[in-house]
């Protein structure tokens, strides 16, 4: 079949297998270009391994440090008539390249919040890899089923305390408009913490510890985004912000509870980028389009793979990495410094429907959005018919 992007709102409903594989290859090439990386992880578990920062973490672990990797994701396989999800094809591409390089790689597809998936991971680690020295927690989901009670919790994107009005960009209609978000209830806050907070991260470390699968000195990190003034009302001073505070709580709890294994747990605060998650969040398409323009002009723009290479080499693999005042591995200072934010704020105040494409880098935003699904990737011929089937 001929596969062209089918975009509905903030999501693309199909994916291109060759384009996704090429995107993975480009990230592998970038990692290899950094030269051999030393003193890094050797057995890595990546929870949320198929897209974005999780995929980049798996690529850096494998092709930067030669690590064996076990990935966990929740992706839809292709059929003869429909493509699979981008994450399915990313994983297929990663597996193929890992096999060529003689690297161990296995991926388990299912609900990472469930006890059943945790049991499968433990069984696989015991059979194939042994103890892990790095656990990446990069799960993103709008809902979570409690593995003990079966109750389903749903996250919300709402401010706390008062309603919030701001402008945003509707990618579907190519339109800047104002949105109003009503304040969250206490139940909204509690449910968002249940989904996006640190409880499941703790449960994973508990399960691995009980199975004696944490190496002494094992490191673990959960990924987050903090932002600054323009995004604080939807990130910091909002339901998501409360969930992020719970990640900090969980990191401290993991360090305390796993002191016998000298486990180091960090929340890593990363740069705002086009991801499947961020494209669905009000404000972010407009904000990211503006920061892309400013940071590219400054020469400080980075994508997922560049950010994660820096995270690993500058922070995560250090014996005592530098942390911010909250104990986080802070990687987005190139975005949140006052000078850069002032430029972004100036554009934010000026931007209108008429000048949006002039003042922003929406072309760059849209390119990165398409790449998430394997489209608009350099070197790929999208006029060639192909089979959507691909396996791991």
SEMAR-773527 format. One record per residue: residue number from 1; residue in one letter; x negated, y negated, z of N, C-alpha, C in turn. Coordinates in pm, whole numbers, plus 50000, padded with zeros to 5 digits. Layout:
BEGIN
R   k r   n.x   n.y   n.z  ca.x  ca.y  ca.z   c.x   c.y   c.z
R NUM A     X     Y     Z     X     Y     Z     X     Y     Z
...
END
This chain:
BEGIN
R   k r   n.x   n.y   n.z  ca.x  ca.y  ca.z   c.x   c.y   c.z
R   1 X 49917 50120 50000 50000 50000 50000 49912 49874 50000
R   2 X 49971 49762 49957 49904 49634 49962 49942 49568 50094
R   3 X 49844 49537 50177 49872 49487 50312 49842 49337 50320
R   4 X 49948 49259 50338 49936 49115 50357 49995 49078 50493
R   5 X 49950 48969 50554 49998 48935 50689 50147 48905 50693
R   6 X 50213 48959 50795 50354 48932 50820 50363 48860 50956
R   7 X 50374 48729 50950 50369 48648 51071 50509 48609 51115
R   8 X 50538 48635 51240 50664 48594 51300 50634 48520 51429
R   9 X 50655 48390 51426 50627 48310 51544 50480 48313 51577
R  10 X 50448 48356 51700 50310 48356 51747 50245 48494 51734
R  11 X 50303 48582 51656 50248 48717 51643 50246 48758 51497
R  12 X 50153 48845 51464 50150 48907 51332 50194 49051 51352
R  13 X 50293 49094 51276 50354 49225 51301 50283 49340 51230
R  14 X 50179 49310 51154 50102 49418 51093 49953 49387 51106
R  15 X 49870 49475 51057 49724 49457 51067 49657 49525 50949
R  16 X 49537 49480 50917 49464 49533 50802 49349 49621 50851
R  17 X 49352 49750 50822 49250 49841 50876 49107 49806 50835
R  18 X 49088 49769 50708 48952 49737 50662 48907 49604 50723
R  19 X 48999 49508 50730 48964 49380 50788 48929 49391 50935
R  20 X 49005 49471 51010 48974 49491 51152 48837 49556 51170
R  21 X 48808 49656 51088 48678 49722 51096 48565 49625 51063
R  22 X 48589 49540 50962 48487 49442 50924 48465 49340 51035
R  23 X 48571 49301 51103 48561 49209 51216 48477 49270 51328
R  24 X 48499 49398 51355 48418 49469 51455 48272 49473 51412
R  25 X 48249 49500 51283 48112 49507 51232 48042 49373 51247
R  26 X 48111 49264 51221 48050 49132 51237 48006 49108 51381
R  27 X 48087 49153 51475 48049 49138 51616 47930 49226 51652
R  28 X 47928 49346 51597 47814 49435 51620 47687 49372 51562
R  29 X 47698 49316 51444 47582 49252 51380 47529 49138 51465
R  30 X 47620 49061 51524 47576 48949 51609 47499 49001 51730
R  31 X 47550 49106 51791 47483 49163 51909 47345 49217 51872
R  32 X 47338 49289 51762 47209 49344 51718 47108 49233 51687
R  33 X 47157 49120 51637 47069 49008 51603 47003 48947 51726
R  34 X 47059 48975 51845 47000 48921 51967 46876 48999 52010
R  35 X 46849 49113 51943 46738 49198 51983 46780 49293 52094
R  36 X 46691 49384 52129 46722 49483 52232 46740 49414 52367
R  37 X 46851 49442 52432 46878 49387 52564 46839 49491 52669
R  38 X 46779 49448 52777 46727 49542 52877 46795 49521 53011
R  39 X 46777 49620 53099 46829 49614 53236 46978 49589 53241
R  40 X 47050 49663 53156 47195 49649 53153 47265 49778 53189
R  41 X 47395 49781 53177 47475 49898 53214 47452 50015 53119
R  42 X 47471 50135 53171 47455 50255 53090 47582 50338 53078
R  43 X 47670 50328 53176 47800 50397 53171 47909 50296 53203
R  44 X 47988 50261 53102 48080 50148 53115 48224 50191 53090
R  45 X 48313 50149 53180 48456 50167 53163 48517 50032 53132
R  46 X 48587 50023 53018 48649 49897 52976 48800 49916 52977
R  47 X 48867 49848 53069 49013 49854 53081 49071 49737 53002
R  48 X 49129 49768 52888 49172 49666 52793 49063 49647 52689
R  49 X 49034 49754 52615 48912 49761 52532 48932 49733 52385
R  50 X 49054 49703 52340 49081 49708 52196 49083 49574 52124
R  51 X 49091 49465 52199 49094 49333 52135 49021 49231 52222
R  52 X 48994 49114 52166 48946 49000 52243 48822 49024 52325
R  53 X 48825 48971 52447 48708 48979 52535 48677 49122 52577
R  54 X 48780 49206 52591 48755 49345 52627 48680 49419 52518
R  55 X 48723 49402 52394 48653 49463 52281 48510 49412 52272
R  56 X 48492 49281 52287 48357 49224 52282 48269 49281 52391
R  57 X 48325 49304 52508 48249 49362 52619 48205 49504 52587
R  58 X 48291 49578 52521 48255 49714 52482 48145 49714 52378
R  59 X 48154 49622 52283 48053 49612 52177 47917 49573 52236
R  60 X 47916 49474 52327 47790 49433 52389 47731 49547 52471
R  61 X 47814 49618 52546 47765 49729 52627 47701 49837 52541
R  62 X 47769 49872 52432 47723 49982 52348 47605 49943 52260
R  63 X 47621 49834 52185 47522 49800 52084 47415 49704 52135
R  64 X 47436 49647 52254 47333 49566 52316 47248 49645 52412
R  65 X 47314 49730 52492 47244 49803 52598 47241 49955 52575
R  66 X 47302 50002 52468 47300 50145 52440 47384 50226 52536
R  67 X 47486 50164 52595 47567 50230 52697 47669 50326 52637
R  68 X 47701 50428 52714 47817 50512 52685 47939 50435 52732
R  69 X 48046 50437 52654 48164 50359 52690 48291 50442 52684
R  70 X 48375 50424 52785 48509 50480 52784 48606 50363 52784
R  71 X 48693 50358 52684 48788 50249 52671 48928 50293 52706
R  72 X 49008 50198 52754 49150 50221 52783 49228 50110 52715
R  73 X 49331 50147 52642 49413 50047 52574 49554 50101 52553
R  74 X 49642 50017 52504 49778 50058 52476 49813 50007 52337
R  75 X 49792 50090 52236 49806 50049 52097 49898 50144 52020
R  76 X 49956 50091 51914 50049 50169 51833 49976 50226 51712
R  77 X 49982 50358 51692 49914 50418 51577 49990 50390 51447
R  78 X 49921 50401 51334 49987 50379 51205 50066 50501 51160
R  79 X 50154 50478 51064 50223 50586 50996 50197 50570 50847
R  80 X 50253 50655 50766 50232 50645 50623 50296 50519 50565
R  81 X 50395 50463 50635 50468 50348 50582 50438 50218 50657
R  82 X 50385 50228 50778 50359 50109 50858 50216 50110 50911
R  83 X 50162 49992 50920 50028 49982 50976 50035 50000 51128
R  84 X 49922 50037 51185 49909 50038 51330 49882 49897 51378
R  85 X 49864 49883 51508 49829 49753 51563 49681 49722 51535
R  86 X 49647 49595 51547 49508 49556 51525 49414 49629 51621
R  87 X 49457 49642 51745 49373 49712 51843 49345 49856 51806
R  88 X 49442 49920 51740 49420 50059 51694 49307 50063 51592
R  89 X 49314 49971 51496 49211 49969 51391 49076 49919 51444
R  90 X 49078 49824 51538 48953 49782 51601 48883 49900 51667
R  91 X 48963 49980 51736 48907 50095 51807 48855 50199 51710
R  92 X 48928 50221 51601 48881 50315 51499 48748 50269 51441
R  93 X 48739 50139 51412 48615 50084 51359 48501 50096 51458
R  94 X 48529 50067 51585 48425 50079 51687 48377 50223 51700
R  95 X 48469 50317 51702 48432 50459 51715 48343 50503 51599
R  96 X 48379 50461 51479 48301 50501 51362 48157 50449 51372
R  97 X 48141 50324 51412 48008 50265 51423 47930 50323 51540
R  98 X 47998 50353 51649 47930 50415 51763 47879 50554 51727
R  99 X 47960 50628 51651 47919 50762 51608 47796 50754 51519
R 100 X 47795 50657 51426 47679 50639 51339 47553 50609 51419
R 101 X 47570 50534 51529 47456 50495 51612 47420 50598 51717
R 102 X 47494 50708 51722 47465 50813 51820 47505 50774 51961
R 103 X 47607 50688 51975 47651 50641 52106 47780 50713 52147
R 104 X 47787 50752 52274 47910 50814 52323 48018 50707 52332
R 105 X 48136 50738 52277 48250 50648 52286 48378 50730 52282
R 106 X 48464 50705 52378 48594 50770 52379 48696 50667 52427
R 107 X 48819 50677 52375 48923 50583 52413 49050 50658 52449
R 108 X 49112 50619 52560 49239 50676 52603 49348 50572 52582
R 109 X 49455 50615 52515 49563 50524 52478 49684 50550 52567
R 110 X 49726 50449 52643 49841 50468 52730 49856 50353 52828
R 111 X 49945 50369 52923 49975 50267 53022 49867 50265 53129
R 112 X 49782 50164 53123 49669 50155 53216 49714 50131 53359
R 113 X 49838 50087 53379 49889 50065 53515 49934 50195 53582
R 114 X 49944 50302 53506 50002 50426 53557 49899 50514 53627
R 115 X 49947 50595 53720 49861 50692 53787 49814 50799 53689
R 116 X 49900 50832 53592 49865 50935 53495 49743 50895 53412
R 117 X 49737 50771 53369 49623 50726 53289 49497 50721 53375
R 118 X 49512 50678 53498 49395 50677 53589 49340 50818 53606
R 119 X 49430 50915 53617 49387 51055 53631 49315 51102 53505
R 120 X 49363 51064 53389 49297 51102 53263 49156 51042 53255
R 121 X 49142 50917 53297 49011 50852 53297 48916 50927 53389
R 122 X 48961 50960 53507 48876 51030 53602 48833 51166 53548
R 123 X 48927 51236 53487 48894 51367 53428 48790 51352 53316
R 124 X 48807 51251 53233 48714 51228 53122 48575 51190 53173
R 125 X 48570 51102 53271 48441 51061 53327 48367 51180 53388
R 126 X 48438 51261 53462 48375 51378 53525 48322 51475 53420
R 127 X 48394 51490 53310 48355 51585 53207 48242 51533 53119
R 128 X 48242 51401 53092 48154 51348 52986 48046 51250 53032
R 129 X 48077 51164 53127 47987 51053 53155 47929 51051 53295
R 130 X 48007 51089 53392 47961 51076 53530 47993 50938 53585
R 131 X 47915 50893 53680 47943 50768 53750 47924 50647 53659
R 132 X 48011 50548 53679 48003 50425 53598 47929 50317 53677
R 133 X 47854 50236 53603 47783 50126 53669 47841 49990 53631
R 134 X 47944 49989 53545 48013 49865 53513 48159 49896 53477
R 135 X 48250 49822 53540 48392 49833 53510 48443 49696 53468
R 136 X 48488 49686 53344 48545 49562 53291 48696 49570 53300
R 137 X 48757 49470 53364 48903 49466 53374 48954 49352 53286
R 138 X 49009 49387 53171 49053 49287 53072 49193 49319 53021
R 139 X 49280 49358 53113 49417 49393 53074 49503 49268 53065
R 140 X 49590 49265 52964 49686 49156 52949 49819 49216 52910
R 141 X 49919 49191 52992 50052 49247 52964 50158 49156 53026
R 142 X 50273 49144 52961 50380 49062 53019 50456 49133 53131
R 143 X 50435 49264 53146 50507 49338 53249 50421 49452 53302
R 144 X 50457 49498 53421 50383 49608 53484 50479 49692 53566
R 145 X 50467 49823 53551 50546 49916 53631 50462 49961 53750
R 146 X 50512 49938 53870 50441 49981 53990 50428 50133 53987
R 147 X 50305 50186 53997 50287 50331 53981 50345 50413 54096
R 148 X 50372 50349 54209 50427 50423 54324 50578 50413 54332
R 149 X 50633 50294 54309 50777 50273 54326 50855 50282 54195
R 150 X 50787 50265 54082 50855 50264 53954 50922 50132 53921
R 151 X 50913 50034 54010 50973 49904 53985 50896 49829 53877
R 152 X 50970 49764 53786 50909 49690 53677 50905 49541 53713
R 153 X 50785 49483 53704 50766 49342 53732 50737 49268 53601
R 154 X 50788 49146 53589 50768 49066 53468 50704 48932 53504
R 155 X 50602 48895 53428 50534 48768 53453 50608 48655 53383
R 156 X 50591 48534 53434 50649 48415 53373 50543 48307 53361
R 157 X 50565 48214 53271 50477 48099 53252 50552 47974 53294
R 158 X 50546 47943 53422 50622 47831 53475 50537 47749 53572
R 159 X 50562 47618 53574 50494 47535 53674 50553 47561 53813
R 160 X 50482 47518 53914 50528 47536 54052 50561 47399 54113
R 161 X 50676 47391 54178 50710 47270 54251 50798 47174 54174
R 162 X 50770 47151 54049 50850 47058 53970 50845 47097 53823
R 163 X 50940 47049 53746 50942 47078 53603 50825 47008 53534
R 164 X 50793 47053 53417 50676 47002 53345 50712 46979 53199
R 165 X 50688 46857 53153 50710 46823 53013 50577 46794 52947
R 166 X 50560 46845 52828 50438 46818 52753 50464 46845 52605
R 167 X 50366 46816 52524 50382 46847 52382 50307 46976 52350
R 168 X 50354 47042 52248 50291 47165 52203 50305 47173 52052
R 169 X 50241 47272 51995 50247 47290 51850 50314 47422 51819
R 170 X 50418 47418 51740 50490 47537 51697 50425 47586 51569
R 171 X 50350 47696 51580 50276 47748 51464 50370 47800 51356
R 172 X 50490 47841 51394 50585 47896 51298 50645 47787 51210
R 173 X 50672 47671 51271 50738 47562 51200 50641 47452 51158
R 174 X 50511 47467 51194 50412 47362 51167 50464 47229 51222
R 175 X 50492 47229 51352 50559 47113 51410 50513 47088 51553
R 176 X 50476 46963 51581 50450 46921 51717 50581 46876 51780
R 177 X 50609 46925 51898 50732 46885 51966 50711 46891 52116
R 178 X 50802 46833 52189 50793 46833 52335 50865 46954 52391
R 179 X 50807 47012 52495 50872 47123 52563 50889 47087 52710
R 180 X 50989 47145 52772 51013 47125 52914 51020 47261 52981
R 181 X 50940 47279 53082 50938 47406 53155 50993 47383 53296
R 182 X 51091 47463 53332 51152 47450 53464 51062 47514 53569
R 183 X 51067 47466 53693 50978 47520 53796 51011 47664 53832
R 184 X 50909 47734 53876 50924 47875 53910 50993 47893 54044
R 185 X 51065 48002 54056 51120 48043 54185 51014 48125 54260
R 186 X 51040 48151 54385 50948 48234 54463 50937 48374 54403
R 187 X 51049 48424 54350 51046 48556 54286 50963 48554 54159
R 188 X 50972 48446 54080 50888 48432 53960 50741 48441 53997
R 189 X 50704 48371 54102 50563 48369 54147 50520 48509 54190
R 190 X 50603 48573 54272 50568 48706 54324 50555 48807 54211
R 191 X 50646 48802 54115 50640 48898 54004 50518 48874 53916
R 192 X 50485 48748 53892 50368 48717 53810 50240 48766 53877
R 193 X 50232 48749 54007 50115 48801 54081 50107 48952 54069
R 194 X 50221 49018 54076 50225 49164 54064 50171 49211 53928
R 195 X 50201 49133 53823 50159 49173 53688 50015 49130 53660
R 196 X 49984 49004 53690 49859 48945 53645 49756 48924 53756
R 197 X 49792 48960 53877 49700 48947 53990 49602 49063 53999
R 198 X 49545 49081 54117 49435 49177 54132 49472 49314 54185
R 199 X 49601 49339 54209 49640 49466 54269 49596 49587 54187
R 200 X 49623 49583 54057 49588 49698 53974 49437 49713 53962
R 201 X 49364 49603 53957 49216 49608 53956 49167 49684 54079
R 202 X 49223 49651 54195 49187 49721 54319 49220 49869 54310
R 203 X 49338 49901 54256 49378 50041 54246 49282 50121 54159
R 204 X 49234 50060 54051 49137 50128 53965 49008 50156 54041
R 205 X 48958 50058 54114 48833 50079 54189 48853 50180 54300
R 206 X 48969 50180 54363 48999 50280 54465 48999 50420 54406
R 207 X 49063 50436 54291 49071 50568 54228 48933 50618 54188
R 208 X 48851 50530 54133 48716 50570 54093 48630 50603 54215
R 209 X 48648 50528 54321 48570 50552 54444 48608 50687 54506
R 210 X 48738 50715 54514 48783 50841 54573 48734 50961 54493
R 211 X 48716 50940 54363 48666 51048 54277 48514 51052 54273
R 212 X 48449 50966 54351 48303 50955 54357 48245 50926 54219
R 213 X 48305 50828 54151 48262 50792 54016 48208 50650 54006
R 214 X 48183 50587 54121 48119 50456 54122 47971 50473 54155
R 215 X 47886 50429 54065 47742 50434 54091 47708 50334 54201
R 216 X 47603 50360 54274 47558 50265 54375 47519 50134 54307
R 217 X 47571 50023 54356 47544 49895 54293 47631 49866 54172
R 218 X 47736 49945 54152 47826 49924 54038 47879 49781 54039
R 219 X 47890 49723 53919 47947 49590 53905 48082 49599 53836
R 220 X 48169 49509 53872 48299 49502 53807 48340 49356 53795
R 221 X 48408 49325 53686 48457 49188 53667 48592 49190 53600
R 222 X 48675 49095 53642 48805 49071 53579 48797 48936 53508
R 223 X 48853 48928 53391 48844 48806 53310 48962 48713 53336
R 224 X 48932 48584 53336 49036 48485 53358 49003 48358 53280
R 225 X 49102 48269 53273 49082 48137 53217 49137 48035 53316
R 226 X 49064 47927 53337 49105 47826 53434 49146 47697 53367
R 227 X 49062 47645 53278 49093 47521 53210 49072 47399 53298
R 228 X 49130 47287 53254 49118 47163 53330 49248 47083 53318
R 229 X 49239 46951 53327 49358 46867 53344 49472 46897 53247
R 230 X 49440 46910 53118 49545 46927 53018 49618 47060 53031
R 231 X 49549 47162 53082 49611 47294 53092 49643 47334 53236
R 232 X 49602 47255 53335 49630 47290 53474 49779 47308 53504
R 233 X 49868 47224 53450 50009 47243 53484 50065 47379 53441
R 234 X 50006 47441 53337 50053 47572 53294 49961 47685 53338
R 235 X 49839 47651 53380 49745 47753 53426 49717 47743 53575
R 236 X 49659 47631 53618 49618 47621 53757 49734 47603 53853
R 237 X 49815 47499 53830 49926 47468 53919 50053 47535 53869
R 238 X 50048 47664 53853 50159 47737 53791 50156 47883 53836
R 239 X 50253 47959 53786 50260 48100 53826 50132 48175 53790
R 240 X 50076 48146 53673 49951 48213 53635 49840 48177 53733
R 241 X 49838 48051 53777 49737 48008 53872 49741 48088 54001
R 242 X 49861 48117 54048 49874 48199 54169 49821 48340 54146
R 243 X 49846 48393 54025 49793 48525 53992 49641 48523 53987
R 244 X 49585 48414 53939 49439 48402 53932 49378 48390 54072
R 245 X 49448 48322 54161 49403 48318 54300 49401 48459 54359
R 246 X 49496 48540 54319 49501 48678 54370 49385 48760 54314
R 247 X 49337 48727 54194 49217 48794 54143 49098 48764 54233
R 248 X 49085 48639 54280 48977 48604 54371 48988 48684 54501
R 249 X 49111 48696 54552 49133 48778 54672 49090 48922 54649
R 250 X 49129 48976 54532 49097 49115 54502 48946 49137 54491
R 251 X 48876 49043 54429 48730 49056 54416 48666 49067 54553
R 252 X 48707 48979 54646 48651 48984 54782 48687 49115 54851
R 253 X 48811 49162 54830 48854 49287 54893 48775 49406 54840
R 254 X 48748 49408 54710 48671 49517 54650 48530 49521 54707
R 255 X 48467 49405 54718 48332 49399 54775 48332 49451 54918
R 256 X 48433 49410 54995 48441 49453 55135 48468 49603 55146
R 257 X 48567 49650 55071 48608 49790 55083 48509 49888 55022
R 258 X 48427 49842 54927 48332 49930 54860 48188 49898 54900
R 259 X 48172 49844 55020 48038 49806 55067 47946 49928 55076
R 260 X 48004 50045 55100 47922 50166 55109 47856 50200 54975
R 261 X 47912 50150 54866 47856 50172 54732 47787 50045 54679
R 262 X 47782 49941 54761 47721 49813 54720 47782 49758 54591
R 263 X 47912 49775 54580 47981 49727 54460 47984 49574 54459
R 264 X 47955 49517 54343 47964 49373 54322 48084 49344 54232
R 265 X 48175 49262 54282 48297 49230 54206 48306 49081 54184
R 266 X 48334 49043 54059 48341 48902 54023 48463 48876 53934
R 267 X 48518 48757 53947 48610 48706 53847 48526 48622 53751
R 268 X 48537 48648 53623 48463 48573 53521 48557 48475 53452
R 269 X 48526 48347 53462 48608 48243 53401 48552 48209 53264
R 270 X 48628 48241 53159 48580 48231 53022 48647 48117 52946
R 271 X 48594 48090 52829 48640 47980 52744 48777 48011 52681
R 272 X 48854 47906 52655 48980 47921 52583 48953 47955 52437
R 273 X 49016 48063 52391 48999 48107 52253 49133 48155 52199
R 274 X 49140 48169 52068 49259 48227 52006 49260 48377 52034
R 275 X 49356 48420 52111 49376 48562 52138 49524 48592 52122
R 276 X 49559 48720 52122 49700 48754 52112 49777 48702 52233
R 277 X 49710 48691 52347 49776 48639 52467 49789 48487 52462
R 278 X 49681 48416 52429 49683 48270 52436 49776 48209 52330
R 279 X 49793 48277 52217 49879 48222 52112 50025 48218 52154
R 280 X 50060 48294 52259 50198 48298 52306 50225 48199 52417
R 281 X 50123 48129 52465 50137 48041 52581 50162 47898 52536
R 282 X 50269 47836 52585 50294 47696 52550 50173 47608 52578
R 283 X 50152 47509 52496 50041 47413 52506 49915 47465 52437
R 284 X 49886 47596 52448 49755 47645 52407 49726 47633 52258
R 285 X 49819 47659 52164 49784 47640 52022 49738 47498 51992
R 286 X 49805 47399 52052 49765 47260 52031 49631 47232 52099
R 287 X 49619 47272 52225 49496 47247 52300 49375 47314 52233
R 288 X 49390 47440 52193 49278 47512 52134 49240 47451 51999
R 289 X 49340 47408 51921 49309 47343 51793 49224 47218 51815
R 290 X 49249 47146 51924 49173 47025 51954 49034 47057 52008
R 291 X 49025 47157 52097 48891 47187 52151 48801 47249 52043
R 292 X 48860 47322 51948 48779 47375 51840 48714 47261 51762
R 293 X 48792 47157 51735 48737 47044 51661 48625 46977 51739
R 294 X 48649 46948 51866 48550 46877 51948 48425 46962 51969
R 295 X 48443 47089 52005 48327 47172 52038 48247 47210 51914
R 296 X 48312 47222 51800 48237 47247 51677 48154 47124 51640
R 297 X 48210 47005 51662 48133 46884 51636 48016 46871 51732
R 298 X 48034 46916 51854 47927 46911 51955 47825 47024 51937
R 299 X 47860 47126 51858 47772 47241 51841 47778 47338 51957
R 300 X 47888 47335 52035 47899 47421 52154 48006 47529 52141
R 301 X 48073 47534 52028 48181 47631 52011 48127 47774 52013
R 302 X 48200 47863 52080 48166 48005 52081 48294 48087 52064
R 303 X 48279 48204 52002 48387 48300 51995 48371 48403 52105
R 304 X 48455 48506 52101 48452 48610 52205 48314 48673 52219
R 305 X 48255 48714 52108 48132 48791 52116 48017 48706 52169
R 306 X 48012 48578 52129 47905 48490 52179 47920 48466 52329
R 307 X 48045 48446 52374 48069 48425 52516 48027 48547 52598
R 308 X 48061 48666 52549 48033 48787 52627 47885 48821 52627
R 309 X 47816 48797 52517 47670 48815 52518 47608 48726 52626
R 310 X 47650 48601 52631 47597 48509 52732 47636 48552 52873
R 311 X 47760 48599 52890 47803 48646 53022 47715 48760 53070
R 312 X 47691 48856 52983 47610 48971 53021 47466 48931 53049
R 313 X 47405 48856 52958 47262 48828 52970 47231 48723 53077
R 314 X 47320 48624 53093 47293 48515 53187 47348 48539 53326
R 315 X 47450 48623 53337 47518 48637 53466 47530 48783 53512
R 316 X 47603 48861 53432 47650 48991 53481 47539 49090 53509
R 317 X 47430 49083 53435 47321 49179 53455 47216 49128 53553
R 318 X 47234 49008 53608 47139 48955 53705 47165 49015 53843
R 319 X 47059 49030 53922 47073 49087 54056 47161 49000 54143
R 320 X 47136 48870 54141 47219 48775 54215 47259 48661 54121
R 321 X 47363 48683 54041 47402 48582 53943 47452 48454 54008
R 322 X 47431 48343 53940 47481 48216 53989 47634 48214 53976
R 323 X 47700 48168 54082 47847 48160 54083 47891 48018 54116
R 324 X 48018 47989 54089 48070 47857 54122 48118 47855 54266
R 325 X 48184 47747 54306 48228 47732 54444 48331 47834 54488
R 326 X 48398 47899 54391 48497 48002 54422 48439 48143 54410
R 327 X 48309 48151 54383 48246 48282 54368 48261 48343 54232
R 328 X 48308 48265 54134 48331 48317 54000 48207 48302 53912
R 329 X 48197 48390 53814 48097 48373 53709 48158 48274 53609
R 330 X 48110 48152 53612 48175 48043 53539 48107 48023 53405
R 331 X 48182 48056 53296 48124 48053 53162 48181 47944 53072
R 332 X 48280 47871 53118 48345 47776 53028 48309 47631 53057
R 333 X 48189 47607 53113 48148 47470 53143 48126 47388 53017
R 334 X 48096 47452 52904 48081 47377 52779 48214 47320 52732
R 335 X 48322 47380 52779 48456 47330 52746 48508 47233 52851
R 336 X 48482 47260 52978 48549 47185 53085 48466 47073 53143
R 337 X 48346 47047 53091 48269 46933 53142 48343 46804 53110
R 338 X 48317 46702 53189 48395 46577 53181 48384 46509 53045
R 339 X 48265 46511 52985 48246 46441 52857 48329 46506 52747
R 340 X 48325 46639 52740 48402 46710 52637 48551 46695 52661
R 341 X 48592 46706 52787 48734 46693 52819 48786 46554 52786
R 342 X 48702 46453 52803 48743 46316 52770 48772 46303 52621
R 343 X 48691 46366 52538 48714 46363 52393 48844 46435 52358
R 344 X 48866 46549 52422 48988 46626 52395 49110 46548 52441
R 345 X 49100 46486 52558 49213 46407 52612 49246 46291 52519
R 346 X 49144 46226 52463 49167 46114 52371 49243 46161 52247
R 347 X 49205 46277 52195 49276 46332 52079 49418 46373 52116
R 348 X 49432 46431 52234 49564 46475 52282 49661 46356 52287
R 349 X 49614 46244 52336 49699 46125 52348 49735 46067 52210
R 350 X 49647 46087 52111 49669 46030 51978 49750 46119 51885
R 351 X 49743 46250 51907 49794 46343 51807 49946 46334 51791
R 352 X 49988 46333 51666 50130 46332 51630 50153 46433 51518
R 353 X 50278 46446 51480 50310 46535 51368 50236 46493 51241
R 354 X 50225 46362 51221 50166 46310 51098 50015 46329 51092
R 355 X 49945 46317 51204 49798 46322 51200 49740 46451 51256
R 356 X 49827 46547 51290 49781 46669 51357 49669 46740 51281
R 357 X 49687 46761 51152 49588 46837 51076 49459 46757 51055
R 358 X 49466 46627 51068 49347 46543 51057 49268 46542 51188
R 359 X 49338 46534 51301 49271 46522 51430 49230 46656 51490
R 360 X 49290 46764 51443 49264 46896 51502 49187 46985 51405
R 361 X 49149 47100 51455 49091 47204 51371 49191 47319 51363
R 362 X 49313 47287 51321 49412 47393 51311 49371 47495 51205
R 363 X 49299 47452 51103 49251 47549 51003 49165 47654 51069
R 364 X 49078 47610 51161 48994 47704 51234 49076 47792 51326
R 365 X 49177 47732 51392 49265 47809 51479 49337 47919 51399
R 366 X 49394 47880 51285 49470 47975 51204 49381 48085 51148
R 367 X 49258 48049 51110 49162 48149 51062 49135 48252 51170
R 368 X 49111 48205 51294 49084 48298 51403 49207 48382 51437
R 369 X 49325 48322 51425 49448 48397 51448 49461 48511 51348
R 370 X 49439 48482 51221 49448 48586 51119 49343 48695 51140
R 371 X 49223 48655 51180 49116 48753 51205 49153 48852 51315
R 372 X 49233 48807 51412 49276 48898 51518 49343 49022 51462
R 373 X 49406 49007 51346 49481 49116 51284 49414 49171 51159
R 374 X 49289 49133 51140 49212 49188 51028 49229 49114 50898
R 375 X 49289 48995 50900 49308 48917 50779 49211 48798 50777
R 376 X 49185 48748 50655 49096 48633 50637 48955 48660 50690
R 377 X 48914 48786 50679 48778 48825 50719 48689 48823 50596
R 378 X 48576 48758 50603 48487 48746 50487 48442 48883 50439
R 379 X 48434 48896 50307 48385 49020 50246 48490 49127 50224
R 380 X 48616 49101 50263 48722 49201 50248 48811 49163 50130
R 381 X 48838 49258 50042 48924 49236 49926 49067 49274 49965
R 382 X 49152 49175 49982 49287 49200 50028 49384 49232 49914
R 383 X 49332 49242 49793 49416 49279 49679 49401 49427 49643
R 384 X 49328 49500 49727 49309 49644 49705 49414 49720 49785
R 385 X 49483 49811 49720 49580 49894 49791 49506 50002 49870
R 386 X 49557 50031 49990 49491 50132 50074 49593 50201 50162
R 387 X 49551 50312 50220 49635 50386 50313 49623 50323 50451
R 388 X 49734 50307 50523 49726 50248 50657 49675 50344 50764
R 389 X 49668 50474 50731 49629 50572 50831 49483 50558 50871
R 390 X 49458 50569 50999 49322 50567 51052 49324 50636 51187
R 391 X 49216 50707 51217 49212 50784 51342 49088 50746 51420
R 392 X 49086 50781 51546 48971 50758 51631 48876 50877 51629
END
